[in-house]
Amino acid sequence: MNPRWSHKVIEIPYKMFAGKLTDRIQQELDKMSAQGWELVSTLFIEHEVSVRLFFKKPA
C-alpha cells in the first residue's frame, strides 16, 4: 500500500526590518514540525531573495 501525503510550501521573503532570516526560518520550522509536517526540501530564490520550504505529512 502506498502512503498518501499532504504537501505544503511556505515562502519566507527577506525583509529588511523583520529580524534575521535564519531566525525566521527556524521559527517556521519549529511551528511546522509541531503540527506534524516534515521538511523535505528547501530552495533559495536569489532574484526574489526568499527561501521556500517544502513539507509533507501523511494525509
C-alpha positions as CSV (number, residue, x, y, z in Angstrom):
1,M,0.0,0.0,0.0
2,N,1.4,3.4,-1.0
3,P,1.1,6.1,1.7
4,R,-0.7,9.3,0.7
5,W,0.8,12.6,1.5
6,S,-0.3,16.2,2.1
7,H,2.1,18.8,0.9
8,K,2.8,22.4,1.9
9,V,5.0,25.1,0.5
10,I,6.0,28.2,2.5
11,E,7.9,31.1,1.2
12,I,9.9,33.3,3.6
13,P,10.9,36.5,2.0
14,Y,13.8,38.6,3.1
15,K,12.6,41.8,4.9
16,M,14.9,44.5,6.0
17,F,13.4,45.0,9.5
18,A,11.8,41.7,10.2
19,G,14.8,40.1,12.0
20,K,17.4,37.7,10.8
21,L,16.2,35.4,8.0
22,T,17.7,32.4,9.7
23,D,15.8,33.1,12.9
24,R,12.5,33.4,10.9
25,I,13.3,30.1,9.1
26,Q,13.9,28.4,12.5
27,Q,10.6,29.7,13.9
28,E,8.7,28.4,10.8
29,L,10.5,25.0,11.0
30,D,9.6,24.7,14.7
31,K,6.0,25.7,14.1
32,M,5.5,23.3,11.2
33,S,7.1,20.3,12.9
34,A,4.8,20.9,16.0
35,Q,1.9,20.5,13.5
36,G,3.3,17.2,12.2
37,W,4.9,18.5,9.0
38,E,8.3,17.1,7.8
39,L,10.7,19.3,5.9
40,V,11.7,17.6,2.6
41,S,13.4,20.3,0.6
42,T,14.4,24.0,0.5
43,L,15.0,26.4,-2.3
44,F,16.8,29.7,-2.1
45,I,15.5,32.1,-4.8
46,E,18.2,34.6,-5.3
47,H,16.4,37.1,-7.6
48,E,13.5,37.3,-5.2
49,V,15.7,37.0,-2.1
50,S,13.5,34.4,-0.4
51,V,13.5,30.9,0.8
52,R,10.9,28.3,0.0
53,L,10.4,25.4,2.4
54,F,8.7,22.2,1.2
55,F,6.9,20.0,3.7
56,K,5.0,16.7,3.7
57,K,2.9,14.7,6.2
58,P,0.7,11.7,5.9
59,A,-2.7,12.5,4.6
